[in-house]
Amino acid sequence: MDIQIDAQKREIGRKSLIKKLRKDGFIPGIIYSSGKNGKNIIIPKVEFRKQYKKAIGAVAFYKIKLDDKEYTTFLKEKQVDPVSRDFVHLDFVELRKGQKITLDVPIKFVGTPVGAEEGGIVDIVKRSLEITCMPKDVPDNIEIDISHLKIGESIYFGDLDLKNMETDIPDDSSLLNVLAPMSEEEFEASLEAVTEEPEELEEAAPEELGEELEEAPEETTEGEKSEES
């Protein structure tokens, strides 16, 4: 699906500037383009969150309007505050004609396994697959019918027919299993394992969120990490 986003050019400066932008309701980001300098941008937080939610469960291409020009991109990486869950930084990559892209495609499991209706437990191993292909061949999601699965049966990567897509995932990697129901003894044992006292761990200081370096250069070339990464 395509998502329209309006962005503004972002000036690079001191750390206090980026904090103020976030406080004012903007998300800092960057657009990477092959063979070109990265474009530092800011995006309205409320509007982006609204559009991002629409894309959950499907592959989204972000059409970012900046200085009267539109860039067709995909979201390569996002940084999220572990407490507030707000977006801290966004990395977009511009799509180039004739150039393959690598991205995660959500898996959509369809139907209820026969084994589940007989008391089996559905164990989802993977909810997305990383694939490489041309932009025109990217599906919204990978749909898999699981209604025929019985207890003890699984769906493996090798069972899929992915045309015009490349991946390093082994054919024997399971995506979903239908497990036999646990006996009462097994269930009680699993509860005991969950309620066991954990070993004491040394207290670790929380990691600071990525911040921009003071007086960082305005433009970053492709392949370099943004100041936020």
C-alpha positions in Angstrom: 0.0 0.0 0.0 1.1 3.6 -0.6 1.2 6.2 2.2 1.5 9.9 1.5 3.7 11.8 4.0 4.6 15.5 4.0 8.1 16.3 5.4 10.2 19.3 6.0 14.0 19.8 5.6 15.8 19.4 8.9 18.8 21.5 10.0 21.5 19.7 11.8 22.7 21.3 15.0 23.1 20.8 18.7 21.4 18.0 20.7 19.0 20.6 22.3 17.6 21.3 18.8 16.6 17.7 18.2 15.0 17.5 21.6 13.0 20.6 20.9 11.8 19.2 17.6 10.5 16.0 19.3 8.9 18.1 22.0 7.1 20.2 19.3 5.6 17.0 17.8 8.1 16.1 15.1 10.0 12.9 14.3 13.5 13.3 12.9 14.5 11.1 10.0 16.6 10.7 6.9 16.0 9.6 3.3 18.8 7.6 1.8 19.2 7.6 -2.0 21.6 5.4 -4.0 24.8 7.4 -4.8 23.4 10.6 -3.3 23.7 12.4 0.0 21.1 11.6 2.6 18.3 14.1 3.1 17.6 15.0 6.8 13.9 15.5 7.4 11.3 16.0 10.1 7.8 14.5 10.0 4.7 15.4 12.0 4.4 12.7 14.7 0.6 12.5 15.0 0.1 12.2 11.2 2.8 9.6 10.8 1.5 7.4 13.7 -2.0 7.5 12.1 -0.6 6.4 8.7 1.7 3.9 10.2 -1.1 2.1 12.0 -2.9 1.7 8.6 0.1 -0.2 7.3 0.4 -2.8 10.1 0.1 -6.3 8.6 1.1 -5.2 5.1 4.1 -3.8 3.2 3.9 -0.1 2.8 5.7 2.3 0.5 6.0 5.9 1.8 5.7 8.7 -0.7 7.4 11.5 1.0 6.8 15.1 -0.3 9.8 17.4 0.3 10.4 20.8 -1.3 7.9 20.2 -4.1 9.4 16.8 -4.9 8.1 13.3 -4.1 10.3 10.4 -3.0 8.9 6.9 -3.1 10.5 5.1 -0.2 10.2 2.2 2.2 10.9 2.3 5.9 14.2 0.6 6.5 14.6 1.1 10.2 12.8 2.8 13.1 14.0 3.7 16.6 11.4 3.6 19.3 11.5 4.9 22.9 11.3 1.8 25.1 9.1 3.6 27.7 6.8 6.0 25.8 6.8 3.9 22.6 7.1 7.1 20.6 9.1 7.0 17.3 12.6 8.5 18.0 14.1 8.3 14.5 13.1 7.0 11.0 15.3 5.8 8.2 13.8 5.7 4.7 15.4 4.3 1.6 14.4 5.7 -1.8 13.3 3.1 -4.4 15.4 3.2 -7.6 14.3 1.9 -11.0 15.9 -1.5 -11.8 17.3 -1.9 -8.2 16.2 -4.7 -5.9 15.3 -4.0 -2.3 15.4 -6.2 0.9 12.6 -5.9 3.4 10.3 -7.8 5.8 7.0 -9.0 4.4 4.3 -10.0 6.9 2.8 -13.5 6.9 -0.9 -13.8 6.9 -2.1 -17.2 8.2 -5.6 -18.0 6.8 -8.1 -20.5 8.4 -8.2 -22.5 11.6 -6.1 -25.8 11.6 -8.1 -29.0 11.8 -5.7 -30.0 14.6 -6.6 -26.9 16.6 -10.3 -27.9 16.6 -9.2 -31.2 18.0 -7.5 -29.6 20.9 -4.0 -28.9 19.3 -2.0 -25.8 20.1 -1.1 -23.4 17.2 2.5 -22.4 17.6 3.5 -19.4 15.3 7.2 -19.4 14.7 7.5 -16.6 12.2 5.2 -13.7 11.5 7.3 -12.1 8.7 9.9 -13.1 6.1 12.9 -11.1 4.9 12.9 -11.2 1.1 14.8 -9.5 -1.7 13.1 -8.6 -5.0 12.2 -5.8 -7.4 9.8 -3.2 -6.0 7.1 -4.2 -8.4 7.2 -7.8 -7.1 6.8 -6.9 -3.4 3.5 -8.4 -2.1 1.4 -6.7 0.6 1.8 -9.9 2.6 2.4 -13.6 2.2 -0.8 -15.5 2.6 -0.7 -19.1 3.8 -3.7 -21.5 4.2 -3.3 -23.5 7.4 -6.8 -24.9 7.7 -5.7 -28.4 6.6 -3.0 -28.9 9.3 -3.5 -31.7 11.7 -1.9 -32.2 15.1 1.8 -32.8 14.6 1.9 -31.1 11.2 3.8 -27.9 10.3 4.2 -25.3 7.5 7.8 -25.0 6.3 9.4 -22.3 4.3 10.0 -24.9 1.5 6.2 -25.3 1.2 5.9 -21.8 -0.1 5.9 -20.7 -3.8 7.6 -17.3 -3.8 7.9 -16.2 -7.3 10.6 -13.5 -8.2 11.7 -13.4 -4.6 15.1 -14.3 -3.0 15.9 -15.3 0.6 18.4 -17.1 2.6 15.9 -18.9 4.8 16.4 -22.7 4.7 13.6 -24.8 3.3 13.3 -26.8 6.5 12.6 -23.7 8.7 9.2 -24.0 10.2 6.8 -21.1 10.1 3.9 -22.6 12.1 3.4 -25.8 14.0 0.2 -27.5 15.4 1.3 -29.1 18.6 -0.3 -31.9 20.6 -2.2 -30.6 23.7 -0.2 -30.8 27.0 -1.2 -33.3 29.6 -2.1 -32.1 33.1 1.3 -33.1 34.4 3.1 -31.2 31.6 0.9 -28.2 32.1 1.7 -28.1 35.9 5.4 -28.5 35.1 5.4 -25.6 32.7 3.7 -23.4 35.4 6.4 -24.3 37.9 9.1 -23.4 35.4 7.4 -20.0 34.8 7.1 -19.2 38.5 10.6 -20.2 39.5 12.7 -17.5 41.1 15.0 -16.0 38.5 18.7 -15.7 39.2 19.8 -12.3 40.5 21.2 -10.1 37.8 23.5 -7.1 38.2 21.7 -3.9 37.9 22.4 -2.3 34.5 22.1 1.3 33.7 19.5 2.0 31.0 21.0 2.7 27.6 20.6 6.3 26.4 18.6 6.9 23.4 20.6 7.8 20.2 21.2 11.5 20.1 22.7 13.6 17.4 26.4 14.7 17.7 27.0 18.3 18.2 27.8 20.2 15.1 27.2 17.2 12.9 27.4 17.7 9.1 24.1 18.5 7.5 24.3 15.8 4.8 25.1 12.1 5.3 26.1 9.9 2.5 24.4 6.5 1.9 25.9 3.7 3.9 26.7 6.0 6.8 24.5 5.8 9.9 22.4 8.8 10.7 23.2 10.7 13.8 20.2 9.1 15.5 21.1 5.5 14.6 
